[in-house]
Amino acid sequence: MSYTRHFSKTITVHYSGSVSYPASQSGGSKSYSGSTKETIHFNVTVDTDPFDKSVEHMKDGVDLLTGSVAATEAAQVSSIRENSARIGQTIISGFFKTVKSDISQQITELRTRTDALLVQLNELAKRCNDKRRQMGVDYQRISSRYSKIFDDLNKELDNRIHSIDEPVFRLTRQTDDIGSGAEKLVSAAAVSAGENARVHAEISASLAKRQAVNAIEKGHRFLQVQYATDRLLNRCLRPGGEQQTITTPFCVTDTTTGPGTSRTDVYASPMLGTIPAEQLADRLPADACGATVSDDDARIIAEYFNSEVASAMQADTSEHSRRVAELTTRLFNLSNTAAPGK
């Protein structure tokens, strides 16, 4: 579209110079300067038709290019979206397939290990049940054996104490006979005879008591060894924390100290604590319990037992001590704590 513009401009012109003039009188030159202003008016007409046509043509080309670029961009975005979705789906599918394969492999390995462990656990459970039944049978057998051994030991100790106290019993009976016959004598003779009888009875009772105490101490050492063995075996046979009844032998002696008087002494294992002597007979049963002893433990117990018996024999070499040692050794050899081969 053509258009015309009007412009005006005021221009200021500065000038200067000098002039020479011929000599009339003196001659010379003269300088001059000054300025002037001039306003200039002009009109500018611009013909834009060719340019407008060119711009219009360019605009059509740009619009066409813009549409082409937009279509290309839309196609590219759609292609990128489709390719991204396809790639993402492929990656996700591959990832889950890999994880599934890994998990399946782990499940297979764990199932194999679990089956093997289950078979092993079943075998161990079967062995434990067999061992439990065997231990129950052994426990019953050993309990019955120890019950018989301790019953025999109690009977033997009872017979031995009565055998040791036989002189005292006989002296007591003779003293009673003398006391009844002394009633016919004078009172002084009766009193003297009674005092002498009591003195002899006390002396005999003291001697018998000493022998009985020696025998009980030897039996007590043996019972301590048995008790230590039972504790070791009970830790294997009984679960921890379970209440159990433990039986142990004890010995009650009744010593006659004079006509119509006697003293009762109780010798028991330290495991019974501080139970009063008068309550032991009512609170303790006569049987005992035990457990199977290994060959190594049996050998150690046998060595300790033999050393204790030898030490006791060195301390007391009397005939009575020898018989007690032989009886104790024979009873020990009958038990399952004896060394193998005995």
Secondary structure, 3 states (H helix, E strand, C coil): CCEEEEEEEEEEEEEEEEEEECCCCCCEEEEEEEEEEEEEEEEEEECCHHHHHHHHHHHHHHHHHHHHHHHHHHHHHHHHHHHHHHHHHHHHHHHHHHHHHHHHHHHHHHHHHHHHHHHHHHHHHHHHHHHHHHHHHHHHHHHHHHHHHHHHHHHHHHHHHHHHCHHHHHHHHHHHHHHHHHHHCCHHHHHHHHHHHHHHHHHHHHHHHHHHHHHHHHHHHHHHHHHHHHHHHHHHHCCCCCCCCCCCCEEEEEEEEECCEEEEEEEECHHHCCCCHHHHHHHCCCCCCCCCCCHHHHHHHHHHHHHHHHHHHHHCCCHHHHHHHHHHHHHHHHCCCCCCCC
